[in-house]
Amino acid sequence: MPDGGVRFTRAGYHRLVEGGLLGPDPRVELLNGEIVMMSPIGPWQGALVRRLTRFFIKNLPDSIECSAQLPIIVENHSEPEPDIALVRSRDDDYQQEHPSPVDAVLLVEVSQSSLRIDLGKKLHVYAAAGVSEYWVVDIEQKRVVVHREPFGQEYRSVESFSSGESIAPLAAPMCELELDWLFH
């Protein structure tokens, strides 16, 4: 946070949204107390989010659910909205509070214009919170960068997968995603 900047809590952030100070449909996220403006979702990014959502809904075991562009609570100063979150199923569907990193088995960001944020600020927030697995779908390079084994604000294991390869979440190895299909 730059000198003189304000570090918002999740409660303060919600008051700004509820009070209409961020606009009627704000494309913002709270990351480490900073309100970050997000780019509009382009057609290619939207298509990949829809493909991933359909794929995971069809292939996940009943113990894991797929949600798209819904908040994840990360302590008191972050509330990112990953493009895809695979979370442990709960009978109450998280109606009292959004899932936390403990509930998440995989977070996915589909990056077109947000690659710098997704591989920077968001990666640091997710790793520091202990998110066990984080994928960044890089639209321009047609690759998926897979981060596992959080350690501090980084991940010990980082691998890049592209055309001709497939990947699966550690928590759902039967969900093998072929990248040729994803990027078709």
C-alpha positions in Angstrom: 0.0 0.0 0.0 1.5 3.4 -1.0 2.3 5.9 1.7 -0.9 7.8 2.7 -3.1 5.1 1.2 -6.2 3.7 2.9 -6.2 0.0 3.7 -9.9 -1.2 3.7 -11.3 -4.0 5.7 -13.9 -6.3 4.1 -16.6 -4.6 6.3 -15.6 -1.1 5.0 -15.4 -2.4 1.4 -19.0 -3.8 1.7 -20.2 -0.5 3.1 -18.8 1.3 0.0 -20.5 -1.1 -2.3 -23.8 -1.0 -0.4 -23.7 2.8 -0.3 -23.3 2.9 -4.1 -19.9 4.7 -3.9 -18.3 2.2 -6.3 -21.1 2.3 -8.9 -24.1 0.2 -9.7 -22.2 -2.8 -10.9 -18.6 -2.4 -9.7 -15.9 -4.5 -11.3 -13.6 -4.3 -8.3 -12.0 -6.6 -5.9 -10.5 -6.1 -2.4 -6.9 -7.3 -2.4 -4.8 -6.7 0.7 -6.9 -3.8 1.7 -6.7 -2.2 -1.7 -9.7 -1.8 -4.0 -8.5 -3.0 -7.4 -10.4 -2.0 -10.5 -10.9 -5.0 -12.8 -11.1 -4.9 -16.6 -14.4 -5.7 -18.3 -14.7 -9.3 -19.2 -14.1 -9.8 -22.9 -15.8 -12.4 -25.1 -12.8 -14.8 -25.2 -12.4 -14.6 -21.4 -16.1 -15.2 -20.9 -16.1 -18.2 -23.3 -13.3 -19.8 -21.3 -15.0 -19.2 -18.0 -18.2 -20.8 -19.3 -16.2 -23.8 -20.7 -14.4 -24.3 -17.4 -17.7 -24.0 -15.5 -19.4 -26.6 -17.7 -16.4 -28.9 -17.6 -16.1 -28.9 -13.8 -19.9 -29.1 -13.1 -20.0 -32.3 -15.3 -16.9 -33.9 -13.9 -16.5 -33.1 -10.3 -17.3 -35.5 -7.5 -20.3 -34.6 -5.3 -17.9 -33.5 -2.5 -16.7 -30.5 -4.6 -18.7 -27.7 -6.2 -17.9 -25.2 -8.9 -18.7 -21.6 -8.6 -18.0 -18.8 -11.1 -17.0 -15.2 -10.2 -18.1 -15.4 -6.6 -16.2 -14.1 -3.6 -13.7 -15.9 -1.5 -13.0 -14.5 2.0 -9.3 -14.1 2.7 -8.9 -12.8 6.2 -10.0 -9.3 7.0 -8.5 -7.3 4.1 -9.1 -9.4 0.9 -12.2 -10.6 -0.9 -11.2 -11.6 -4.4 -13.7 -13.0 -6.9 -11.8 -15.8 -8.8 -13.2 -16.7 -12.2 -13.6 -20.3 -11.0 -13.6 -21.6 -7.5 -13.8 -25.3 -6.7 -14.9 -25.5 -3.1 -15.9 -28.3 -0.7 -19.6 -29.0 -0.8 -21.7 -27.9 2.2 -25.3 -28.5 3.0 -25.9 -24.7 3.6 -24.3 -23.7 0.3 -22.3 -21.1 2.2 -25.4 -18.9 2.8 -24.0 -17.5 6.1 -20.5 -16.5 4.7 -18.6 -17.0 1.5 -16.0 -19.8 1.2 -12.6 -19.2 2.7 -9.2 -20.6 1.5 -9.8 -23.6 3.8 -12.9 -24.4 1.8 -11.2 -23.9 -1.7 -9.5 -26.8 -3.4 -8.7 -24.9 -6.5 -9.0 -21.2 -7.6 -8.7 -20.3 -11.3 -8.2 -16.9 -12.9 -8.8 -16.6 -16.7 -6.4 -13.8 -17.8 -6.6 -11.6 -20.8 -5.8 -8.1 -19.6 -5.3 -9.0 -15.9 -2.3 -11.3 -16.2 0.0 -9.0 -14.2 -2.5 -8.8 -11.3 -3.3 -12.6 -11.4 0.4 -13.5 -11.3 1.2 -10.7 -8.9 -1.2 -9.4 -6.2 -3.7 -12.2 -6.4 -1.0 -14.9 -6.4 0.5 -13.4 -3.3 -2.9 -13.1 -1.5 -3.8 -16.7 -2.4 -0.4 -18.2 -1.4 -0.3 -16.3 1.9 -3.8 -17.5 2.7 -2.7 -21.1 2.0 -4.8 -21.7 -1.1 -3.5 -25.2 -2.0 -3.8 -24.9 -5.8 -4.1 -21.9 -8.1 -4.4 -21.9 -11.9 -3.9 -18.9 -14.2 -5.3 -19.4 -17.7 -3.2 -17.2 -19.9 -5.3 -16.5 -23.0 -2.6 -14.8 -25.0 -0.1 -17.7 -24.6 -2.7 -20.4 -24.6 -1.3 -22.0 -21.5 -2.3 -22.7 -17.9 0.2 -21.9 -15.2 -0.4 -24.2 -12.3 0.7 -23.2 -8.8 0.8 -25.7 -5.9 2.4 -25.9 -2.5 1.9 -22.4 -1.0 4.9 -21.1 0.9 4.7 -17.5 2.3 3.5 -15.3 -0.5 4.7 -17.7 -3.3 4.2 -21.2 -4.5 7.0 -23.8 -4.4 5.6 -25.7 -7.4 4.9 -23.8 -10.6 4.4 -25.6 -13.9 3.1 -24.4 -17.3 0.9 -26.5 -19.5 -0.1 -25.9 -23.1 -1.4 -27.4 -26.3 -1.3 -31.2 -26.4 -1.3 -31.5 -22.6 -3.9 -32.0 -19.9 -4.1 -31.1 -16.2 -6.3 -32.1 -13.3 -6.9 -30.6 -9.9 -5.1 -32.5 -7.1 -8.4 -32.7 -5.2 -10.2 -34.2 -8.2 -7.7 -36.2 -10.4 -10.5 -37.7 -12.4 -11.3 -34.2 -13.8 -8.6 -34.2 -16.5 -8.8 -31.1 -18.6 -7.4 -31.3 -22.1 -6.0 -27.9 -23.1 -6.6 -28.4 -26.8 -10.3 -28.6 -25.9 -10.2 -25.6 -23.6 -8.4 -23.3 -26.2 -10.3 -24.6 -29.3 
